[in-house]
Amino acid sequence: MTGFAHGFDGTLAPGTAPAVVAVDLMRAYFDPQSPLCLPDKEFLDSAAQVLAAARASGVPVLHTRVSFGPDGADGGVFIRKVPALRLLIGETELGQLMPEVAPEAGETVLVKQYASAFFGTDLAQLLHTREIDTLVIVGTSTSGCIRATAVDAMQHGFVPIVVGNAVGDRDAAVHDGSLYDLQAKYAEIWNSSAVEEYFREG
């Protein structure tokens, strides 16, 4: 990415202890009958490749998914603003993670109700306990949960790397604009090939 104004062209060097978080790669975003369905799933394949590369290199992989309690009361104002989220009340088919990125034995799955993978979860504690210094982020959606997770990662002291071709959104312009802004202020935007090389160099 280019064209950043002076003062917004800094870069963050990744550390030596990365982890991957796969954010909300649930059926709700890939089922054509779901109002949350995204226009394509190419990024899901890239996310699966990132997870495979992480596992091959011994990099920890964590997952998040969204699920609300009875009546969606724990969704607060968010579920009122986005009524489609009511489809994720309870244990539903749409709330299940896609088979391409299904958790393997021993991998943590965090259940959340809001955008950030950190908000209301144990993610920060789990990462700090493992002495993780860099968080590689894949999943959905770029402008929402990915952005919120990257911002919180930085605020918790982790270097956020958002994998640009392994995250997706409802609109290409929204996706591209979000990546541009994340690179300018909060994260590093890499492609999956660069991330896989980073893992191999470990």
Helices and strands as residue ranges (DSSP letters): E 18-23, G 27-29, H 42-56, E 61-66, G 70-75, H 76-81, G 83-88, G 93-95, G 99-101, E 108-112, H 123-129, E 134-140, I 142-146, H 147-155, E 159-168, H 172-185, E 188-190, H 192-201
